Amino acid sequence: GAKRPWKKQRVNMYLPGDKIGLHLRGGYVIPIQQPAVTTNASRKNPLGLIVALDEDNTAKGDFFWDDGETKNTIQNGRYILYAFSVSNNKLDMICTHSSYQEGNTLAFETIKILGLIDPVIQVTVVEDNQPMKAHYNFTYTASNQSLLIYSLKFNLGRNFTVQWSQKFSENERFTCYPDADIATREKCEERGCLWEMPTFRSQAPSCYFPRQHNPYLVSTTQYSSMGITADLQLNTASARIKLPSEPIPTLRVEVKYHKNDMLQFKIYDPQNKRYEVPVPLNIPAMPTSTYENRLYDVEIKENPFGIQIRRRSTGRVIWDSHLPGFAFNNQFIQISTRLPSEYIYGFGEVEHRAFKRDLNWHTWGMFTRDQPPGYKLNSYGFHPYYMALEDEGYAHGVLLLNSNGMDVTFQPTPALTYRIIGGILDFYMFLGPTPEVATKQYHEVIGRPVMPPYWALGFQLCRYGYRNTSEVQQVYNDMVAAQIPYDVQYTDIDYMERQLDFTIDENFRDLPEFVDKIRQEGMRYIIILDPAISGNETKPYPAFDRGQEKDVFVKWPNTNDICWAKVWPDLPNVTIDENLTEDEAVNVSRAHVAFPDFFRNSTAEWWAKEIIDFYNNQMKFDGLWIDMNEPSSFVHGTVTNQCRNKELNYPPYVPEITKRTNGLHFRTMCMETEQILSDGSSVLHYDVHNLYGWSQMKPTYDALQKTTGKRGIVISRSTYPTGGQWGGHWLGDNYAQWDNLDKSIIGMMEFSLFGISYTGADICGFFNNSEYELCARWMQLGAFYPYSRNHNIAFTRRQDPASWNETFSEMSKNILNIRYTLLPYFYTQMHEIHAHGGTVIRPLLHE
């Protein structure tokens, strides 16, 4: 009874020497009858059916019956004809013609169904639209995966339906209630899903989809040498499960065989234009693959719909979305795929405890937010990319080119479920076949990592909380006196007047002179810039005034009104009452700020001019550090904490992100604000929120190079695929804790996959006072980060290498001397990945 799932494969099957094998073709219903010594006798015996399911658990067949010998029974209509069809655990037996009365004394008494992998727990029967009845006479045999239903009395000439329910493995459950509120039996059954509590200590969902649930059917499929096109129609009869938002009735699937080792498969609405990610990729204008040399085969599964992709050399299925729960609703898209193994890596930016993802029922949200690293907390970047290993040791990578908020659920099937709140499904798969080759193929498409200047591989120092130039100078003097290798000094927002970009505070009025001095001595200097620009100054503020003139700021839709927020810029001459709460203090002390829309061509021009003017007229620098560009705000949506569109800020489904019930606008912009792409078309911030940091990186990189005439380096907190072409990334505001030291390695390895190889963590930790032993060990580890910077927050102790004691200084000097000895090798490795892609910080599985 066991079925073989794939066609055109050589399979070894056991067969006793004294038997002849009888193989039934999957997908067909075969009528049978108990035998006798003559056909005259056997025709009086009970009838039965053998149902041989195919790989989609479907089958079809028919049955013709007359008296067996009279002439012209067909012409005279004296016969019985049945059509059988099986799908979704249901057998329909439709009598399409019945004019042979003598035949009505016969009955189907047994039905044997082959190929049922999971145990059957219930059988029901319906006769001619009568009420459904439970049928208790059945036996499921696990050893041959068969169900025998007996003691039936299905007399010929009538219609019958047989349904069966299976108790499939908990690992095969796909959650039907991922919502923020907790699922209950009532909510689950109201949605139309199945409810059963999992076994003790299992994390499997209680509310889950029926095994065959998929409301879309394939209406047409066209194959060509370069791909496949299929149209899908919503089957309203199967769309009884009420998922968030309204379903799209018609979909189109496009599969493109771009290269022998790379393909794209895309699902979208062909009738109404939906948002698509405006990020260019390096893909061939025309597919270049050939059938003979392709590493993959693709099959569109029909009724219900699914996509299956196999590695041709092994037959291994590496993508299989022929699973329950597929949905393409206006603000809720869901698709699941089986995974080839449990060895899955990627998806970010969110902290987890190991490089390999934990598949034990974990959900991870992705939505850029000013969120310090913490377990399962969605953070600064957005990278919907993973790499998977296969049992044979091969590897492949998958990118979902979508920028809307999403979450992904891993389960031990092994399987993966995406849930996205907008846009389309646009997948790119890279066939490797090794982890490093798959990574290089991905980097070729998204753009290979930036080539940093040689000095950017030197050791770097920064802190938030320098009170004046003298404190920066003291650190520099101490480092020089200790002869500790050191190339780059930073200042955080302290150097600005009231945290306003392109200004210098009175306490740092001599900073330009100090920077000129140390640059003459071979040092480099990097300054920070935040995107938020103060807009309610009492005196002229050229950066804002020129931005207004160039129309660069994000606005409410269909108006000329800026959506105001509050971030770091302070109002002038304000003293804060220490008894105020944080929100009250923000309200009275922070200026109204506007966010530049970096998608606009005019914004790139304005941003470059401000950077050039600051460099030429106020102070020199060699690199730019762009922060708070998730974008981060200290209010929710706008200064009144009131956004105008509930459906966008509180969508029908909110991904599993931090502060999930607080809405998407929590500590960022309102989702309905309007941004303008370079072609002049408008988009909602709802769609491009996760691209804000990405949109700032290239204008900043271009402006830096135009300003300095040198290569320079850009460090961005928020990132998205392709951003590694223009800059690096630090792993954010970490903690002075031992586990954060460990997790920095995971973060760097992931960003190597993501194509951002110039990466590192704040050495010794950003938050809290670092301990001596921790900082010493972190200096030893950090000496081998691609981006090696020691940085911490205000009101904590100095933690630069020269601030501890002579022993610490000597240890730091020795370990950094090793780094500097190896810089030619590091620099060569950075060139290698800039020219060819791949990883610098890598796990052993890439070797």
C-alpha positions in Angstrom: 0.0 0.0 0.0 2.9 2.4 0.4 3.3 4.8 -2.4 6.5 6.0 -4.2 6.3 9.8 -4.4 8.4 10.5 -7.5 8.1 9.5 -11.1 11.0 8.6 -13.4 13.2 7.3 -10.6 14.8 3.9 -10.3 13.7 2.4 -7.0 14.8 -0.9 -5.4 11.8 -2.7 -3.9 11.7 -5.9 -1.9 9.7 -8.8 -3.5 9.6 -12.4 -2.2 11.1 -14.9 -4.7 7.8 -16.8 -5.0 5.6 -13.8 -5.8 4.9 -11.7 -8.9 4.7 -7.9 -8.2 1.5 -6.1 -8.9 1.9 -2.4 -9.0 -1.0 0.0 -9.1 -0.6 3.4 -10.7 -1.1 6.2 -8.2 -4.0 8.5 -8.9 -6.6 5.9 -10.0 -9.7 4.2 -8.5 -10.0 0.6 -9.5 -13.4 -1.2 -9.1 -13.2 -4.8 -7.9 -15.5 -7.7 -7.2 -15.2 -10.9 -5.1 -14.1 -13.7 -7.4 -16.0 -17.0 -8.0 -15.4 -20.0 -10.3 -17.4 -18.5 -13.1 -18.2 -14.9 -14.2 -21.9 -15.8 -13.9 -21.4 -16.4 -10.2 -18.9 -13.7 -9.5 -21.2 -11.0 -11.0 -23.6 -11.7 -8.1 -20.8 -11.0 -5.5 -20.3 -7.8 -3.6 -18.4 -5.0 -5.3 -15.5 -2.9 -3.9 -13.0 -0.2 -4.8 -9.2 0.1 -4.5 -8.1 3.7 -4.4 -4.4 4.2 -5.2 -3.5 7.8 -4.2 -0.9 9.8 -6.1 1.7 12.1 -4.6 -1.0 14.8 -4.2 -3.4 12.3 -2.4 -5.8 12.4 -5.3 -7.3 9.8 -7.6 -10.0 9.4 -10.2 -11.7 6.5 -12.0 -15.0 5.3 -13.3 -17.2 2.1 -13.3 -19.5 0.8 -16.1 -22.1 -2.0 -15.4 -24.8 -3.6 -17.5 -26.0 -7.2 -17.9 -22.8 -8.2 -19.5 -24.2 -9.8 -22.7 -27.2 -8.0 -24.2 -26.7 -6.2 -27.5 -27.0 -2.4 -27.7 -27.2 -1.8 -24.0 -25.3 1.5 -24.5 -27.6 2.6 -27.4 -30.6 1.7 -25.3 -29.3 3.3 -22.2 -29.6 0.2 -20.1 -26.5 0.5 -18.0 -25.1 2.1 -14.9 -22.1 4.5 -15.0 -20.1 6.0 -12.0 -17.4 8.7 -11.9 -15.1 8.5 -8.9 -12.9 11.4 -7.6 -10.7 11.7 -4.6 -9.2 14.8 -3.1 -8.8 16.4 0.4 -9.5 13.1 2.1 -12.8 12.7 0.4 -14.1 10.1 -2.1 -17.1 11.2 -4.3 -19.0 8.4 -6.0 -21.3 10.1 -8.5 -23.7 8.0 -10.5 -23.9 9.8 -13.8 -26.3 7.2 -15.5 -28.6 4.6 -13.9 -31.1 2.7 -16.2 -30.3 -0.9 -15.3 -32.6 -1.8 -12.5 -31.4 -5.3 -12.0 -28.0 -3.9 -11.2 -29.4 -2.0 -8.2 -29.3 -5.2 -6.1 -25.5 -5.1 -6.2 -23.6 -2.9 -3.7 -20.1 -1.6 -3.0 -19.3 -3.2 0.3 -15.6 -2.5 0.7 -13.2 0.4 -0.1 -9.5 0.0 0.3 -7.4 3.2 0.1 -3.7 2.9 -0.4 -1.0 5.5 0.4 -2.3 7.1 3.6 0.8 7.9 5.5 -0.9 9.0 8.7 -3.4 7.0 10.8 -7.1 7.4 10.1 -9.2 8.2 13.2 -12.7 8.8 11.7 -14.7 7.8 8.7 -18.0 9.3 7.7 -20.4 8.5 4.8 -23.1 10.5 3.0 -25.8 9.0 0.7 -27.6 11.2 -1.8 -27.2 14.4 0.3 -28.6 12.8 3.4 -27.1 13.8 6.7 -23.5 12.7 7.3 -23.2 9.5 9.4 -20.2 8.1 11.2 -19.0 4.7 10.0 -17.2 2.6 12.5 -16.2 -0.4 10.4 -12.7 0.4 9.2 -9.1 -0.7 9.8 -6.0 1.3 9.3 -2.8 -0.6 8.8 0.4 1.4 9.4 2.8 -1.1 7.9 1.4 -0.8 4.4 -0.3 2.6 4.8 -3.7 1.4 3.9 -7.3 2.0 5.1 -9.9 -0.8 4.7 -13.5 0.4 5.0 -15.9 -2.6 5.2 -19.6 -3.5 5.9 -20.8 -0.8 3.5 -24.1 -1.0 1.7 -23.7 1.3 -1.3 -26.3 0.0 -3.7 -25.7 0.8 -7.4 -27.6 3.7 -8.8 -27.1 6.1 -5.9 -24.5 8.8 -5.0 -22.2 8.4 -2.1 -19.4 10.4 -0.4 -16.9 8.9 2.0 -14.6 11.1 4.1 -11.8 10.2 6.4 -9.9 12.2 9.0 -6.3 11.5 9.9 -4.3 12.0 13.0 -1.2 13.2 11.3 2.1 13.8 13.2 2.2 16.9 15.3 5.2 17.9 13.3 3.0 18.1 10.3 0.7 20.7 11.8 0.8 24.2 10.3 -0.6 26.8 12.7 -3.9 28.3 11.7 -3.9 31.0 14.4 -0.6 32.9 14.4 -2.4 36.1 15.6 -1.3 38.2 18.6 -4.2 37.0 20.8 -4.0 33.5 22.2 -5.9 30.8 20.2 -8.8 29.1 21.9 -11.0 26.3 20.6 -13.9 28.7 20.0 -11.7 31.1 18.0 -10.0 28.3 16.1 -13.3 26.6 15.1 -14.9 29.9 14.2 -12.0 30.5 11.8 -12.7 27.1 10.3 -9.6 25.3 11.5 -8.9 22.0 13.4 -8.4 22.0 17.2 -6.5 19.4 19.2 -4.2 20.0 22.1 -0.6 18.8 21.5 1.0 16.1 23.6 2.8 17.0 26.8 5.7 19.4 26.4 5.2 19.6 22.6 5.2 23.1 21.2 3.0 22.1 18.2 0.0 24.4 17.6 -3.4 23.4 19.0 -5.1 25.2 16.1 -4.0 24.0 12.7 -5.0 23.7 9.1 -6.6 20.6 7.6 -4.1 18.5 5.7 -5.1 19.5 2.2 -6.2 23.1 2.8 -5.2 25.3 -0.1 -7.9 27.5 -1.6 -6.1 28.1 -5.0 -6.5 25.9 -8.0 -4.3 26.0 -11.2 -6.5 27.0 -14.2 -3.8 27.1 -16.9 -0.1 26.2 -17.1 2.4 27.1 -19.8 5.8 25.5 -20.1 8.7 27.0 -22.1 12.4 26.4 -22.3 13.0 29.4 -20.1 10.3 28.9 -17.4 6.7 28.3 -16.4 3.7 30.5 -16.2 0.5 29.4 -14.4 -2.7 31.1 -13.5 -4.4 30.4 -10.2 -8.1 30.9 -9.3 -9.5 31.2 -5.8 -11.8 28.2 -5.1 -14.4 29.9 -3.0 -15.8 26.5 -1.9 -12.3 25.7 -0.4 -11.7 29.2 1.0 -13.9 28.7 4.1 -11.0 29.4 6.5 -11.2 33.0 7.5 -7.6 34.4 7.5 -6.8 38.1 8.1 -7.7 40.5 5.2 -9.4 39.8 2.0 -8.2 37.1 -0.5 -7.0 38.1 -4.0 -9.2 36.0 -6.4 -6.7 35.6 -9.3 -3.0 35.0 -9.1 -0.2 34.4 -11.6 2.9 32.3 -11.0 6.1 33.0 -13.1 9.1 30.8 -12.9 12.2 32.0 -14.7 15.3 29.8 -15.2 17.8 32.7 -15.1 20.9 30.6 -14.9 21.9 27.0 -14.6 22.4 27.6 -10.9 19.8 30.3 -10.2 16.0 30.6 -10.7 13.2 33.0 -9.7 9.6 32.2 -8.9 7.2 34.9 -8.4 3.5 35.0 -7.3 1.5 38.2 -7.9 -1.9 39.7 -8.8 -2.1 40.0 -12.6 -5.1 42.3 -12.5 -4.2 44.9 -9.9 -0.7 46.4 -9.5 0.7 45.7 -6.0 3.8 47.2 -4.4 7.1 45.6 -5.5 10.5 46.2 -3.9 12.3 49.0 -5.8 15.7 47.5 -5.2 17.6 46.6 -8.4 19.2 43.2 -8.6 21.9 41.9 -11.0 20.0 39.3 -13.0 20.3 38.6 -16.7 18.1 40.5 -19.0 17.3 37.2 -20.7 17.6 33.8 -19.1 20.9 32.1 -20.0 20.3 28.5 -18.7 20.0 25.4 -20.8 17.9 22.4 -20.1 21.0 20.1 -20.3 23.0 22.1 -17.7 20.4 23.2 -15.2 20.9 22.0 -11.7 17.2 22.0 -10.9 13.8 20.8 -12.0 10.6 22.7 -11.2 7.0 21.3 -11.1 3.8 23.2 -10.6 1.4 21.1 -8.5 -2.2 21.5 -9.3 -5.5 21.3 -7.3 -4.4 22.4 -4.8 -1.5 24.6 -6.0 2.1 24.2 -4.9 5.6 24.6 -6.3 8.2 21.8 -6.0 11.9 22.3 -6.9 14.4 19.4 -7.0 18.1 19.3 -7.3 18.5 17.3 -10.4 21.7 15.4 -9.5 20.2 13.9 -6.3 16.4 14.1 -6.8 16.3 15.9 -3.4 13.3 18.2 -3.0 14.7 21.6 -1.8 11.5 23.6 -2.0 8.0 22.1 -1.6 5.1 24.6 -1.0 2.5 21.9 -1.7 1.4 22.3 1.9 -1.7 23.6 3.8 -2.2 27.2 4.6 -1.3 29.0 1.4 -2.9 32.5 1.4 -2.6 35.6 -0.8 -4.7 38.2 0.9 -4.4 41.9 0.6 -2.5 42.4 3.9 -1.7 38.8 4.7 0.4 36.5 2.5 1.4 33.1 3.8 3.4 30.3 2.2 5.0 27.3 3.7 7.7 25.0 2.4 9.3 21.8 3.5 13.0 22.1 4.2 15.5 19.5 3.0 17.1 19.2 6.5 17.2 20.8 9.9 20.4 22.8 9.0 19.1 26.2 8.2 21.0 29.5 8.6 20.1 33.2 8.1 17.1 35.6 8.5 17.8 38.8 10.3 18.3 41.0 12.1 17.2 39.3 15.3 19.3 37.8 18.0 19.3 34.0 18.6 21.5 31.6 20.5 23.3 29.6 17.7 24.2 30.1 14.1 22.0 27.2 13.1 18.3 28.1 13.5 16.3 26.2 16.1 13.4 24.5 14.3 11.5 23.6 17.5 8.4 25.7 16.8 10.0 29.2 16.9 8.7 32.3 15.2 11.0 35.2 14.4 9.7 38.7 13.4 11.4 41.0 10.9 10.6 44.7 11.0 13.4 47.4 11.4 13.3 49.0 14.8 15.6 50.9 17.2 15.8 47.8 19.4 19.0 46.8 21.2 19.9 43.1 20.6 17.9 40.7 22.7 16.6 37.1 22.2 13.9 37.1 19.5 13.7 40.9 19.4 13.5 42.2 15.9 16.2 44.8 15.5 17.9 47.2 13.1 18.2 45.3 9.8 15.9 43.3 7.5 17.3 40.3 5.6 14.7 37.7 4.4 17.4 35.3 3.2 18.4 31.8 4.3 20.9 29.1 3.4 20.0 25.4 3.8 22.1 22.3 3.8 20.8 19.1 2.2 21.4 15.5 3.4 23.9 14.9 0.7 26.0 17.8 1.9 25.0 20.2 -0.9 23.7 23.7 0.0 21.4 26.3 -1.5 20.2 29.8 -0.7 16.8 31.5 -0.9 16.0 35.2 -1.0 12.5 36.6 -0.7 12.6 40.0 -2.3 9.9 41.6 -0.1 10.2 44.7 2.2 7.0 44.5 4.1 6.8 43.5 7.7 7.0 39.7 8.1 7.6 36.8 10.4 8.9 33.3 9.8 8.1 30.1 11.7 10.4 27.1 11.8 9.0 23.7 12.8 10.6 20.3 13.2 8.8 18.8 10.1 11.3 20.3 9.0 9.4 23.2 7.4 9.3 27.0 7.2 6.3 29.3 7.0 6.5 33.0 5.8 3.8 35.5 6.7 4.1 38.9 5.0 1.7 41.9 5.4 2.0 43.3 1.9 3.6 43.3 -1.5 4.1 40.1 -3.5 6.1 36.8 -3.3 9.3 37.1 -5.3 11.8 34.3 -4.5 15.3 33.8 -5.8 17.0 30.4 -5.3 20.8 29.8 -5.6 21.8 26.1 -6.1 25.4 26.3 -5.0 26.2 23.4 -4.6 28.5 24.3 -1.7 27.7 26.8 1.1 30.4 29.2 -0.1 29.4 28.9 -3.8 25.8 29.5 -2.9 26.8 32.6 -1.0 28.8 33.9 -3.9 25.9 33.4 -6.2 23.7 35.4 -3.9 26.3 38.2 -3.6 26.5 38.3 -7.4 22.8 39.1 -7.6 22.6 41.6 -4.7 26.0 43.2 -5.3 29.3 42.2 -3.8 30.6 43.7 -0.5 32.2 47.2 -0.4 36.0 47.4 -0.6 37.0 49.3 2.6 40.1 51.6 2.7 43.1 50.0 4.3 42.9 52.3 7.3 39.4 51.1 8.1 40.9 47.7 9.0 42.8 49.4 11.8 41.5 49.6 15.4 38.9 52.2 16.2 37.7 54.1 19.3 34.4 55.8 20.1 32.0 56.5 22.9 28.7 58.3 23.5 29.3 60.8 26.3 32.5 62.7 25.4 31.8 66.1 27.0 34.3 68.2 25.1 37.3 68.0 22.8 39.7 67.7 25.8 38.2 64.3 26.7 38.7 63.0 23.2 42.2 64.4 23.1 42.9 62.7 26.5 42.0 59.3 25.0 44.1 59.9 22.0 47.1 61.0 24.1 46.8 57.9 26.4 46.6 55.5 23.4 49.6 57.1 21.7 51.6 57.1 25.0 50.8 53.4 25.5 51.8 52.7 21.8 48.6 50.8 21.2 47.8 50.4 17.5 44.9 52.7 16.7 43.7 54.3 13.4 40.3 55.9 13.8 38.7 58.1 16.4 34.9 59.0 16.5 32.7 61.4 18.2 29.0 60.5 18.8 26.2 63.0 18.7 27.9 64.9 21.6 29.9 67.0 19.1 26.7 68.5 17.7 24.9 71.6 19.0 21.8 70.2 20.6 22.2 67.0 18.5 21.5 68.9 15.3 23.2 67.4 12.2 25.9 69.6 10.5 26.5 71.7 13.6 29.3 71.8 16.2 28.6 72.4 19.9 30.4 75.1 21.8 32.1 72.5 24.0 33.6 71.1 20.8 34.5 74.3 19.1 38.2 73.2 18.9 37.3 69.8 17.6 38.1 70.7 13.9 41.6 71.8 14.9 42.1 68.6 16.9 40.9 66.5 14.0 43.2 68.3 11.6 46.1 67.6 14.0 45.6 63.9 14.3 44.9 63.5 10.6 48.3 65.0 9.9 49.7 62.4 12.3 48.2 59.6 10.3 44.9 59.1 12.1 41.4 59.1 10.5 38.2 60.6 11.9 34.6 59.4 11.5 31.5 61.5 12.5 28.0 60.4 13.2 24.9 61.7 11.3 21.3 60.9 12.1 18.6 61.3 9.5 16.1 63.4 11.6 16.4 67.1 10.9 15.1 69.7 13.4 12.3 71.7 11.9 11.1 74.2 14.5 14.3 76.2 15.2 14.0 79.8 16.4 17.0 80.7 14.3 17.7 79.8 10.7 18.9 76.2 10.4 20.3 75.8 6.9 20.0 72.0 6.7 16.3 72.2 7.3 15.7 75.4 5.3 17.4 74.0 2.2 15.6 70.7 2.7 12.3 72.5 2.7 13.3 74.3 -0.4 14.3 71.1 -2.2 11.1 69.3 -0.9 13.1 66.4 0.6 11.0 65.4 3.7 8.5 62.7 4.2 4.9 64.0 4.2 1.4 63.0 4.8 -0.2 61.6 1.6 -1.7 64.1 -0.8 -0.6 67.1 1.2 2.4 69.4 1.6 2.5 68.7 5.4 5.5 67.1 7.0 4.9 64.2 9.4 6.7 65.6 12.4 8.5 63.3 14.9 10.9 63.7 17.8 14.3 62.1 18.0 17.6 63.5 19.4 17.6 67.2 18.5 16.8 69.4 21.5 14.9 72.6 21.8 17.2 75.6 22.7 17.4 76.8 26.3 15.3 74.0 27.9 16.0 72.6 31.4 14.5 69.2 32.0 12.7 68.5 35.3 14.2 65.3 36.7 10.8 64.2 38.0 9.3 63.9 34.5 8.8 60.5 32.9 10.8 59.7 29.8 7.9 60.5 27.5 7.1 63.7 29.3 10.7 64.8 29.0 10.7 64.1 25.3 7.6 66.1 24.9 9.0 69.2 26.6 12.6 69.1 25.5 12.9 67.6 22.0 12.4 69.6 18.8 10.0 68.6 16.0 12.0 66.8 13.4 11.4 65.8 9.8 12.7 62.7 8.1 14.4 63.0 4.7 12.9 60.8 2.0 16.1 59.3 0.6 14.2 57.7 -2.3 13.8 61.1 -3.9 16.5 62.3 -6.3 16.4 65.8 -4.8 17.2 64.3 -1.3 20.4 62.7 -2.5 21.5 66.1 -4.0 20.5 68.0 -0.8 22.2 65.4 1.5 25.4 65.6 -0.5 25.5 69.4 -0.4 25.1 69.4 3.4 27.9 66.9 3.8 30.2 68.8 1.4 29.5 72.1 3.1 30.1 70.7 6.5 33.4 69.2 5.4 34.6 72.3 3.6 33.4 74.9 6.1 33.4 73.3 9.5 35.5 70.1 10.0 37.2 67.3 8.1 36.3 63.6 8.3 37.2 60.4 6.6 34.1 58.3 7.1 30.4 58.6 8.0 28.5 56.7 10.6 24.7 56.8 9.9 22.6 55.9 12.9 18.9 55.9 14.0 17.9 55.1 10.4 15.3 52.3 11.0 13.9 55.1 11.2 13.8 55.6 14.9 11.6 58.1 16.7 11.0 58.9 20.4 7.2 59.3 19.7 4.7 56.9 18.1 4.0 57.9 14.6 4.0 61.7 15.0 4.3 64.3 17.8 0.7 63.8 18.7 1.1 60.0 18.8 -1.9 60.0 16.5 -1.7 58.3 13.1 -4.5 58.6 10.6 -4.9 55.1 9.1 -5.7 52.3 11.4 -5.6 49.6 8.7 -1.9 50.4 8.1 -0.7 51.1 11.6 -2.7 48.2 13.1 -3.0 45.9 10.1 -5.3 42.8 10.3 -2.2 40.7 11.0 0.7 42.1 12.9 3.9 40.0 12.6 5.4 38.6 15.8 7.6 41.6 16.5 8.5 43.5 19.7 5.6 45.5 21.2 3.4 43.6 18.7 0.1 45.0 20.1 1.4 48.6 20.0 1.1 48.9 16.3 3.7 49.2 13.5 4.1 52.9 14.2 5.6 52.3 17.7 8.7 54.6 17.9 8.8 55.2 14.2 6.9 57.0 11.5 3.2 56.6 10.7 2.8 53.9 8.1 0.5 56.0 5.8 3.1 58.7 5.2 4.1 59.0 1.6 7.5 58.6 0.0 8.5 59.3 -3.6 10.6 56.9 -5.6 13.2 58.0 -8.1 10.8 57.5 -11.0 8.3 59.9 -9.4 5.8 57.3 -8.2 4.6 57.3 -4.7 4.7 54.5 -2.1 3.5 54.2 1.4 6.0 54.1 4.3 4.1 50.9 5.2 5.7 49.2 2.2 9.2 50.8 2.4 9.7 51.2 6.1 12.3 48.4 6.1 14.2 50.1 3.3 14.8 53.4 5.0 18.4 52.6 6.1 19.1 51.1 2.7 17.8 54.2 0.9 20.2 56.3 3.0 23.3 54.2 2.4 24.1 54.9 -1.3 23.5 58.7 -1.1 25.8 58.8 1.9 28.5 56.7 0.3 28.3 58.8 -2.9 28.4 62.0 -1.0 31.4 60.9 1.1 33.4 59.9 -1.9 32.5 63.1 -3.7 33.4 65.1 -0.6 36.7 63.6 0.3 37.8 62.3 -3.1 38.8 59.1 -1.3 37.3 55.7 -0.9 36.1 56.3 2.7 33.8 54.0 4.7 30.1 54.3 5.6 28.8 52.4 8.7 25.0 52.0 8.8 22.8 50.7 11.6 19.9 49.7 9.4 20.5 47.5 6.4 18.7 45.6 3.6 20.0 43.2 0.9 22.3 45.0 -1.6 23.3 47.6 1.0 26.7 45.9 1.5 27.8 47.4 -1.8 28.0 50.8 -0.1 28.9 50.2 3.5 29.4 48.2 6.6 27.4 47.5 9.8 28.0 47.3 13.5 25.8 44.9 15.4 24.2 47.6 17.5 23.8 48.7 21.1 24.9 45.5 22.8 25.5 44.8 26.5 28.7 44.3 28.5 27.8 40.6 29.1 29.6 37.4 28.3 26.8 36.0 26.2 26.9 39.2 24.0 30.6 38.4 23.3 29.6 35.0 22.1 26.6 36.2 20.0 28.8 38.7 18.2 30.3 35.8 16.3 26.8 34.6 15.2 26.0 38.1 14.0 29.1 38.5 12.0 28.7 35.1 10.3 25.1 36.0 9.4 26.0 39.3 7.9 28.7 37.6 5.9 25.9 35.6 4.4 23.9 38.8 3.9 26.7 40.4 1.8 27.8 42.8 4.5 31.2 41.6 5.5 32.6 44.8 7.1 30.9 44.0 10.4 31.7 43.9 14.0 30.2 44.4 17.5 31.0 47.1 20.1 34.0 45.6 21.8 33.6 45.3 25.5 29.9 46.1 25.2 27.9 49.4 24.8 25.5 49.3 27.7 26.6 48.9 31.4 30.1 49.1 32.9 32.3 46.5 31.4 34.3 44.2 33.7 38.1 43.9 33.4 38.2 40.2 32.4 35.3 40.5 30.0 36.8 43.6 28.3 40.2 41.9 28.1 38.7 38.8 26.4 36.6 41.0 24.1 39.6 42.9 23.0 41.3 39.6 22.1 38.3 38.5 20.1 37.6 42.0 18.6 41.1 42.2 17.3 39.9 39.7 14.6 36.6 41.4 13.8 36.5 42.8 10.2 35.2 46.1 11.8 37.2 46.4 15.1 35.8 49.2 17.3 35.5 49.8 21.0 32.4 51.8 21.9 30.2 52.4 24.9 27.4 54.6 26.3 27.6 57.8 28.4 27.8 57.7 32.2 29.8 54.5 32.2 33.5 54.1 32.8 36.1 54.5 30.1 36.8 51.1 28.5 39.4 52.0 25.8 42.5 49.9 26.1 44.6 52.6 27.7 42.1 53.3 30.5 42.5 50.1 32.6 46.1 49.4 33.7 49.5 48.7 32.3 48.8 45.0 32.0 45.6 45.6 30.0 47.4 48.1 27.8 50.2 45.6 27.1 47.8 42.8 26.3 45.8 45.1 23.9 49.1 46.2 22.3 50.2 42.6 21.7 46.9 41.4 20.3 46.5 44.4 18.1 50.0 44.0 16.8 49.0 40.5 15.7 46.0 42.1 13.9 48.2 44.7 12.2 50.7 42.0 11.2 47.9 40.2 9.4 46.3 43.3 7.8 47.8 42.5 4.4 46.0 39.2 4.6 42.7 40.7 5.9 42.9 43.4 3.1 43.4 40.7 0.5 40.4 38.8 1.8 38.3 41.9 1.6 39.4 42.4 -2.0 38.5 38.7 -2.7 34.9 39.1 -1.6 34.6 42.5 -3.2 35.7 41.0 -6.5 34.0 37.6 -6.3 31.7 37.6 -3.3 31.7 35.1 -0.4 32.5 35.3 3.3 35.4 36.6 5.4 34.0 35.6 8.8 32.7 32.1 8.1 31.7 28.9 9.9 33.6 25.7 9.3 30.8 24.3 7.1 32.0 26.8 4.4 35.4 25.2 4.3 
